[in-house]
Amino acid sequence: MTPTERAAHAEAVVCALARVTMGSLQRQLRRAAEKRTRASNARRMLPAGASRARVTSANARWSTACEAYDRLAKLEADVFEIVRREGR
């Protein structure tokens, strides 16, 4: 195998892995969105007289869920860009 063929093969492998990873990332992103929505609803449903501890805990869970979603969305966008750039 020539160096050019080896490089082309390596690119094809990277693209194949990116496509497989893309499906997994999309599933994880869906789950993260659901978790973020549940945390948001739980936060919204706190009664007006809820203790500061309950409010702080709900805010922390919501914030953590949002950060996880944002990280996955960024990763998905990066993988999508690799697949798009390679055109495969």
C-alpha positions as CSV (number, residue, x, y, z in Angstrom):
1,M,0.0,0.0,0.0
2,T,1.4,3.3,-1.0
3,P,1.5,6.3,1.3
4,T,-1.2,8.0,-0.7
5,E,-3.4,4.9,-0.5
6,R,-2.7,4.6,3.2
7,A,-3.7,8.2,3.8
8,A,-6.9,7.8,1.8
9,H,-7.7,4.6,3.8
10,A,-7.1,6.5,7.1
11,E,-9.5,9.3,6.0
12,A,-12.2,6.7,5.1
13,V,-11.8,5.1,8.5
14,V,-12.1,8.5,10.3
15,C,-15.3,9.3,8.3
16,A,-16.8,5.9,9.0
17,L,-16.1,6.4,12.7
18,A,-17.5,9.9,12.6
19,R,-20.8,8.6,11.1
20,V,-21.1,5.9,13.8
21,T,-20.2,8.5,16.5
22,M,-22.8,10.9,15.0
23,G,-25.7,8.4,15.6
24,S,-24.5,7.8,19.1
25,L,-24.2,11.6,19.8
26,Q,-27.6,12.2,18.4
27,R,-29.1,9.7,20.8
28,Q,-27.1,11.2,23.7
29,L,-28.2,14.7,22.7
30,R,-31.8,13.6,22.7
31,R,-31.5,12.1,26.2
32,A,-29.7,15.3,27.4
33,A,-32.5,17.5,26.0
34,E,-35.1,15.4,27.8
35,K,-33.1,15.6,31.0
36,R,-32.8,19.3,30.6
37,T,-36.5,19.7,30.0
38,R,-37.3,17.6,33.1
39,A,-35.0,19.7,35.3
40,S,-36.5,22.8,33.9
41,N,-40.0,21.6,34.6
42,A,-39.1,20.5,38.1
43,R,-37.6,24.0,38.7
44,R,-40.6,25.7,37.4
45,M,-43.0,23.6,39.5
46,L,-41.4,24.6,42.8
47,P,-44.0,26.4,44.9
48,A,-43.6,30.1,45.7
49,G,-42.6,29.4,49.3
50,A,-39.9,26.8,48.5
51,S,-36.9,26.8,50.7
52,R,-33.7,28.3,49.5
53,A,-32.0,24.9,49.5
54,R,-34.7,23.4,47.2
55,V,-34.4,26.3,44.8
56,T,-30.6,26.2,44.8
57,S,-30.7,22.4,44.3
58,A,-33.2,22.7,41.4
59,N,-31.1,25.5,39.8
60,A,-28.0,23.4,40.1
61,R,-29.6,20.3,38.5
62,W,-31.0,22.5,35.7
63,S,-27.7,24.2,35.1
64,T,-25.8,20.9,35.0
65,A,-28.3,19.5,32.5
66,C,-27.9,22.6,30.3
67,E,-24.1,22.4,30.4
68,A,-24.2,18.7,29.5
69,Y,-26.5,19.4,26.6
70,D,-24.3,22.3,25.4
71,R,-21.2,20.1,25.5
72,L,-22.9,17.3,23.4
73,A,-24.3,19.8,20.9
74,K,-20.8,21.3,20.4
75,L,-19.3,17.9,19.9
76,E,-22.0,16.9,17.5
77,A,-21.4,20.0,15.5
78,D,-17.7,19.3,15.3
79,V,-18.3,15.7,14.2
80,F,-20.9,16.9,11.6
81,E,-18.3,19.4,10.3
82,I,-15.7,16.6,9.9
83,V,-18.2,14.4,8.0
84,R,-19.4,17.4,5.8
85,R,-15.8,18.5,5.1
86,E,-14.8,15.0,4.0
87,G,-17.9,14.7,1.8
88,R,-18.7,11.2,2.6
